[in-house]
Amino acid sequence: RKNVEDFTGPRERSDLGFITFDITADILKEKCIFDWNVKQLFLYLSAEYSTKNNALNQVVLWDKIILRGDNPRLFLKDMKSKYFFFDDGNGLKGNRNVTLTLSWNVVPNAGILPLVTGSGHVSVPFPDTYETTKSY
Amino acid sequence: AAMDLFGDLRRMNKRQLYYQVLNFAMIVSSALMIWKGLIVITGSESPIVVVLSGSMEPAFHRGDLLFLTNFHDDPIRAGEIVVFKVEGRDIPIVHRVIKIHEKENGDIKFLTKGDNNEVDDRGLYKEGQNWLEKKDVVGRARGFLPYVGMVTIIMNDYPKFKYALLAVMGAYVLLKRES
Protein backbone atom coordinates (compact mmCIF):
# COMPACT_ATOMS: atom_id res chain seq x y z
CA ARG A 1 0.00 0.00 0.00
CA LYS A 2 1.29 3.43 -0.87
CA ASN A 3 0.34 6.99 -0.26
CA VAL A 4 0.32 8.84 -3.53
CA GLU A 5 -1.51 11.54 -5.33
CA ASP A 6 -4.70 10.12 -6.74
CA PHE A 7 -3.81 10.83 -10.32
CA THR A 8 -7.12 9.53 -11.60
CA GLY A 9 -9.12 12.28 -9.95
CA PRO A 10 -8.82 14.54 -6.92
CA ARG A 11 -5.36 15.93 -6.48
CA GLU A 12 -4.91 15.29 -2.76
CA ARG A 13 -2.69 12.52 -1.49
CA SER A 14 -4.70 9.38 -0.81
CA ASP A 15 -3.96 5.82 0.06
CA LEU A 16 -3.53 3.50 -2.88
CA GLY A 17 -4.01 -0.18 -2.17
CA PHE A 18 -2.53 -3.11 -4.05
CA ILE A 19 -4.22 -6.46 -3.84
CA THR A 20 -3.65 -9.71 -5.65
CA PHE A 21 -6.25 -12.45 -5.55
CA ASP A 22 -7.34 -15.82 -6.80
CA ILE A 23 -10.87 -16.56 -7.89
CA THR A 24 -12.26 -20.03 -8.23
CA ALA A 25 -15.87 -20.09 -9.24
CA ASP A 26 -18.21 -22.69 -10.55
CA ILE A 27 -21.24 -20.82 -11.70
CA LEU A 28 -23.34 -23.77 -12.70
CA LYS A 29 -22.79 -25.63 -9.47
CA GLU A 30 -26.03 -25.24 -7.56
CA LYS A 31 -28.71 -24.65 -10.11
CA CYS A 32 -28.47 -23.35 -13.60
CA ILE A 33 -28.13 -19.60 -13.29
CA PHE A 34 -28.08 -19.36 -17.06
CA ASP A 35 -31.74 -20.05 -17.69
CA TRP A 36 -33.52 -19.22 -20.95
CA ASN A 37 -33.81 -15.57 -20.02
CA VAL A 38 -30.24 -14.85 -18.96
CA LYS A 39 -28.11 -13.02 -21.54
CA GLN A 40 -24.99 -12.47 -19.45
CA LEU A 41 -23.57 -12.11 -15.96
CA PHE A 42 -21.58 -9.08 -14.93
CA LEU A 43 -19.26 -10.40 -12.26
CA TYR A 44 -17.35 -8.01 -10.02
CA LEU A 45 -15.08 -8.09 -7.02
CA SER A 46 -15.58 -5.21 -4.61
CA ALA A 47 -13.78 -4.15 -1.49
CA GLU A 48 -15.87 -2.75 1.33
CA TYR A 49 -14.48 -0.97 4.37
CA SER A 50 -14.96 1.88 6.84
CA THR A 51 -12.64 4.76 7.46
CA LYS A 52 -12.42 7.83 9.67
CA ASN A 53 -13.51 9.96 6.71
CA ASN A 54 -16.33 7.81 5.46
CA ALA A 55 -18.62 5.37 7.23
CA LEU A 56 -18.93 3.19 4.15
CA ASN A 57 -16.61 2.76 1.19
CA GLN A 58 -17.02 0.37 -1.69
CA VAL A 59 -14.54 0.05 -4.53
CA VAL A 60 -14.89 -2.29 -7.48
CA LEU A 61 -11.47 -3.81 -8.03
CA TRP A 62 -12.14 -6.18 -10.86
CA ASP A 63 -14.95 -7.16 -13.17
CA LYS A 64 -15.69 -9.67 -15.88
CA ILE A 65 -18.52 -10.23 -18.28
CA ILE A 66 -19.65 -13.83 -18.67
CA LEU A 67 -21.83 -14.34 -21.69
CA ARG A 68 -24.31 -17.13 -22.08
CA GLY A 69 -22.30 -19.94 -23.57
CA ASP A 70 -18.96 -18.94 -22.02
CA ASN A 71 -17.08 -21.39 -19.85
CA PRO A 72 -18.84 -21.13 -16.48
CA ARG A 73 -15.82 -22.20 -14.44
CA LEU A 74 -13.29 -19.61 -13.39
CA PHE A 75 -9.81 -20.48 -12.19
CA LEU A 76 -8.09 -17.14 -11.90
CA LYS A 77 -4.82 -16.98 -10.02
CA ASP A 78 -2.63 -14.09 -8.93
CA MET A 79 -4.95 -11.54 -10.46
CA LYS A 80 -4.14 -7.89 -10.01
CA SER A 81 -6.96 -5.47 -9.55
CA LYS A 82 -8.18 -4.00 -12.81
CA TYR A 83 -8.82 -0.59 -11.34
CA PHE A 84 -6.78 1.57 -9.01
CA PHE A 85 -7.80 1.08 -5.41
CA PHE A 86 -7.67 4.67 -4.21
CA ASP A 87 -9.24 5.56 -0.91
CA ASP A 88 -10.89 8.91 -0.33
CA GLY A 89 -8.24 9.95 2.13
CA ASN A 90 -5.81 7.85 4.11
CA GLY A 91 -8.12 5.19 5.44
CA LEU A 92 -6.37 2.09 4.15
CA LYS A 93 -3.35 2.36 6.39
CA GLY A 94 -3.76 -0.05 9.26
CA ASN A 95 -7.28 -0.93 8.22
CA ARG A 96 -7.90 -4.46 9.44
CA ASN A 97 -11.38 -4.80 8.09
CA VAL A 98 -11.34 -4.55 4.33
CA THR A 99 -13.78 -7.14 3.04
CA LEU A 100 -13.70 -8.49 -0.48
CA THR A 101 -16.95 -9.78 -1.90
CA LEU A 102 -17.84 -11.27 -5.26
CA SER A 103 -21.16 -10.10 -6.67
CA TRP A 104 -22.93 -10.34 -9.97
CA ASN A 105 -25.51 -8.52 -12.01
CA VAL A 106 -27.81 -10.81 -13.96
CA VAL A 107 -28.69 -9.27 -17.32
CA PRO A 108 -31.78 -10.92 -18.80
CA ASN A 109 -32.85 -10.98 -22.44
CA ALA A 110 -35.76 -8.92 -21.16
CA GLY A 111 -37.05 -8.17 -17.68
CA ILE A 112 -35.75 -7.46 -14.21
CA LEU A 113 -32.06 -6.72 -13.52
CA PRO A 114 -31.14 -8.35 -10.22
CA LEU A 115 -27.93 -7.65 -8.33
CA VAL A 116 -26.77 -10.60 -6.28
CA THR A 117 -24.05 -10.62 -3.66
CA GLY A 118 -22.11 -13.80 -3.13
CA SER A 119 -22.40 -15.31 0.31
CA GLY A 120 -18.67 -15.78 0.88
CA HIS A 121 -16.34 -12.95 1.67
CA VAL A 122 -12.69 -12.52 2.50
CA SER A 123 -11.18 -10.06 4.93
CA VAL A 124 -7.96 -8.38 3.89
CA PRO A 125 -6.00 -6.51 6.56
CA PHE A 126 -3.84 -3.65 5.37
CA PRO A 127 -0.45 -3.07 7.00
CA ASP A 128 0.28 -0.15 9.27
CA THR A 129 3.06 1.27 7.17
CA TYR A 130 3.45 2.41 3.64
CA GLU A 131 5.53 0.63 1.12
CA THR A 132 8.28 2.83 -0.20
CA THR A 133 8.74 2.84 -3.92
CA LYS A 134 12.05 1.51 -5.07
CA SER A 135 13.89 4.02 -7.17
CA TYR A 136 16.26 2.87 -9.83
CA ALA B 1 -59.55 5.25 -50.48
CA ALA B 2 -58.38 8.87 -50.41
CA MET B 3 -61.69 9.98 -51.87
CA ASP B 4 -63.52 8.06 -49.14
CA LEU B 5 -61.48 9.94 -46.57
CA PHE B 6 -62.51 13.32 -47.93
CA GLY B 7 -66.08 12.10 -48.28
CA ASP B 8 -66.03 11.16 -44.62
CA LEU B 9 -64.68 14.56 -43.60
CA ARG B 10 -67.34 16.46 -45.50
CA ARG B 11 -70.16 14.32 -44.20
CA MET B 12 -69.22 14.87 -40.56
CA ASN B 13 -71.18 17.68 -39.05
CA LYS B 14 -69.84 20.02 -36.42
CA ARG B 15 -71.12 18.02 -33.49
CA GLN B 16 -69.44 14.84 -34.67
CA LEU B 17 -66.18 16.73 -35.17
CA TYR B 18 -66.23 18.17 -31.67
CA TYR B 19 -67.00 14.71 -30.32
CA GLN B 20 -63.99 13.22 -32.09
CA VAL B 21 -61.74 16.02 -30.92
CA LEU B 22 -62.86 15.47 -27.33
CA ASN B 23 -62.21 11.75 -27.71
CA PHE B 24 -58.73 12.52 -28.92
CA ALA B 25 -58.10 14.95 -26.06
CA MET B 26 -59.24 12.30 -23.59
CA ILE B 27 -56.80 9.76 -24.96
CA VAL B 28 -53.94 12.24 -24.73
CA SER B 29 -54.90 13.23 -21.17
CA SER B 30 -55.10 9.61 -20.06
CA ALA B 31 -51.67 8.91 -21.49
CA LEU B 32 -50.24 11.94 -19.68
CA MET B 33 -51.89 10.84 -16.44
CA ILE B 34 -50.38 7.38 -16.72
CA TRP B 35 -46.96 8.92 -17.29
CA LYS B 36 -47.32 11.27 -14.31
CA GLY B 37 -48.51 8.34 -12.23
CA LEU B 38 -45.37 6.41 -13.14
CA ILE B 39 -43.24 9.39 -12.12
CA VAL B 40 -44.92 9.43 -8.72
CA ILE B 41 -44.76 5.65 -8.16
CA THR B 42 -41.13 5.26 -9.14
CA GLY B 43 -39.86 8.48 -7.64
CA SER B 44 -37.94 9.18 -10.82
CA GLU B 45 -38.44 12.22 -13.04
CA SER B 46 -37.94 9.94 -16.03
CA PRO B 47 -39.02 6.40 -15.18
CA ILE B 48 -38.49 5.05 -18.69
CA VAL B 49 -35.34 5.92 -20.63
CA VAL B 50 -33.86 4.82 -23.92
CA VAL B 51 -30.22 3.73 -24.07
CA LEU B 52 -28.48 6.15 -26.42
CA SER B 53 -24.95 4.78 -26.66
CA GLY B 54 -23.03 1.55 -26.74
CA SER B 55 -21.07 2.24 -23.58
CA MET B 56 -22.84 -0.52 -21.64
CA GLU B 57 -22.54 -3.25 -24.23
CA PRO B 58 -22.98 -6.16 -24.34
CA ALA B 59 -25.60 -5.72 -21.63
CA PHE B 60 -27.47 -2.82 -23.21
CA HIS B 61 -27.47 -1.61 -26.76
CA ARG B 62 -28.58 1.64 -28.36
CA GLY B 63 -32.35 1.52 -28.55
CA ASP B 64 -32.97 -0.63 -25.48
CA LEU B 65 -35.55 0.57 -23.00
CA LEU B 66 -34.77 0.85 -19.30
CA PHE B 67 -37.20 1.01 -16.38
CA LEU B 68 -36.00 3.05 -13.44
CA THR B 69 -36.86 3.64 -9.82
CA ASN B 70 -35.45 6.36 -7.65
CA PHE B 71 -36.63 5.71 -4.11
CA HIS B 72 -35.10 8.16 -1.69
CA ASP B 73 -34.20 5.52 0.85
CA ASP B 74 -32.56 3.19 -1.66
CA PRO B 75 -28.85 3.35 -0.96
CA ILE B 76 -26.45 3.67 -3.88
CA ARG B 77 -24.10 0.70 -3.87
CA ALA B 78 -21.17 -0.40 -6.04
CA GLY B 79 -22.26 -2.53 -8.98
CA GLU B 80 -25.62 -0.87 -9.46
CA ILE B 81 -26.58 0.54 -12.83
CA VAL B 82 -27.61 4.17 -12.47
CA VAL B 83 -28.93 6.74 -14.88
CA PHE B 84 -27.57 10.19 -14.16
CA LYS B 85 -27.39 13.63 -15.69
CA VAL B 86 -24.30 15.78 -15.63
CA GLU B 87 -25.09 19.22 -14.24
CA GLY B 88 -26.03 21.51 -17.06
CA ARG B 89 -26.56 18.77 -19.60
CA ASP B 90 -29.81 17.22 -20.70
CA ILE B 91 -28.68 13.80 -21.82
CA PRO B 92 -29.14 10.96 -19.34
CA ILE B 93 -26.20 8.57 -19.10
CA VAL B 94 -26.58 4.93 -18.15
CA HIS B 95 -23.48 3.52 -16.43
CA ARG B 96 -22.41 1.35 -13.51
CA VAL B 97 -21.34 2.60 -10.07
CA ILE B 98 -17.79 1.45 -9.40
CA LYS B 99 -16.84 3.42 -6.28
CA ILE B 100 -18.75 4.89 -3.39
CA HIS B 101 -17.70 6.86 -0.34
CA GLU B 102 -20.58 7.41 2.07
CA LYS B 103 -20.50 9.42 5.27
CA GLU B 104 -22.34 8.48 8.41
CA ASN B 105 -25.06 11.03 7.77
CA GLY B 106 -25.85 9.45 4.41
CA ASP B 107 -24.01 11.98 2.20
CA ILE B 108 -22.55 9.97 -0.61
CA LYS B 109 -20.20 10.62 -3.48
CA PHE B 110 -19.67 8.03 -6.16
CA LEU B 111 -17.90 7.28 -9.42
CA THR B 112 -19.36 5.63 -12.50
CA LYS B 113 -18.05 3.82 -15.56
CA GLY B 114 -19.56 2.29 -18.63
CA ASP B 115 -18.96 -1.46 -18.86
CA ASN B 116 -17.75 -1.05 -22.42
CA ASN B 117 -15.48 1.92 -21.66
CA GLU B 118 -11.81 1.62 -20.79
CA VAL B 119 -11.84 4.49 -18.31
CA ASP B 120 -14.21 5.84 -15.69
CA ASP B 121 -16.60 8.69 -16.31
CA ARG B 122 -14.52 11.55 -14.88
CA GLY B 123 -14.04 12.80 -18.43
CA LEU B 124 -17.81 13.08 -18.79
CA TYR B 125 -18.43 15.01 -15.61
CA LYS B 126 -18.34 18.78 -15.37
CA GLU B 127 -14.98 20.56 -15.46
CA GLY B 128 -13.35 19.96 -12.08
CA GLN B 129 -16.05 17.56 -10.94
CA ASN B 130 -14.67 14.29 -9.65
CA TRP B 131 -17.72 12.66 -8.12
CA LEU B 132 -21.42 12.29 -8.62
CA GLU B 133 -23.96 12.90 -5.88
CA LYS B 134 -27.44 11.66 -5.17
CA LYS B 135 -28.95 14.73 -6.75
CA ASP B 136 -27.42 13.84 -10.11
CA VAL B 137 -29.21 10.50 -10.21
CA VAL B 138 -32.32 10.17 -12.37
CA GLY B 139 -32.90 6.60 -11.25
CA ARG B 140 -31.59 3.08 -10.87
CA ALA B 141 -32.12 0.55 -13.66
CA ARG B 142 -34.43 -2.17 -12.41
CA GLY B 143 -35.61 -3.79 -15.61
CA PHE B 144 -35.12 -3.60 -19.34
CA LEU B 145 -36.62 -4.42 -22.71
CA PRO B 146 -34.44 -4.74 -25.78
CA TYR B 147 -35.00 -2.83 -29.06
CA VAL B 148 -38.29 -1.20 -28.05
CA GLY B 149 -36.75 2.24 -27.60
CA MET B 150 -35.49 2.36 -31.17
CA VAL B 151 -38.71 4.10 -32.16
CA THR B 152 -37.81 7.21 -30.14
CA ILE B 153 -34.27 7.26 -31.54
CA ILE B 154 -35.62 7.09 -35.10
CA MET B 155 -38.10 9.86 -34.32
CA ASN B 156 -35.27 11.99 -32.95
CA ASP B 157 -32.93 11.42 -35.85
CA TYR B 158 -35.59 11.71 -38.54
CA PRO B 159 -38.11 14.37 -37.46
CA LYS B 160 -40.08 13.90 -40.68
CA PHE B 161 -40.85 10.38 -39.53
CA LYS B 162 -42.15 11.80 -36.24
CA TYR B 163 -44.48 14.25 -37.97
CA ALA B 164 -45.71 11.60 -40.39
CA LEU B 165 -46.45 9.28 -37.47
CA LEU B 166 -48.31 12.01 -35.59
CA ALA B 167 -50.32 12.92 -38.69
CA VAL B 168 -51.35 9.31 -39.24
CA MET B 169 -52.28 8.88 -35.58
CA GLY B 170 -54.23 12.14 -35.59
CA ALA B 171 -56.14 11.21 -38.76
CA TYR B 172 -56.95 7.77 -37.39
CA VAL B 173 -58.34 9.07 -34.12
CA LEU B 174 -60.31 11.88 -35.68
CA LEU B 175 -61.88 9.70 -38.30
CA LYS B 176 -62.59 6.51 -36.47
CA ARG B 177 -66.24 5.92 -35.68
CA GLU B 178 -67.62 4.54 -32.46
CA SER B 179 -69.79 1.63 -33.58
Interface residues (C-beta under 8 A of the other chain):
Chain A: T8 G9 P10 K39 Q40 F42 Y44 S46 E48 N53 N54 A55 L56 N57 Q58 V59 V60 D63 I65 L67 Y83 D88 S103 N105 V107 P108 N109 A110 G111 I112 L113 L115
Chain B: P58 A59 F60 R77 A78 G79 E80 I81 R96 I98 K99 I100 H101 E102 K103 E104 K109 L111 D115 D120 R122 N130 W131 A141 R142 G143 F144 L145 P146
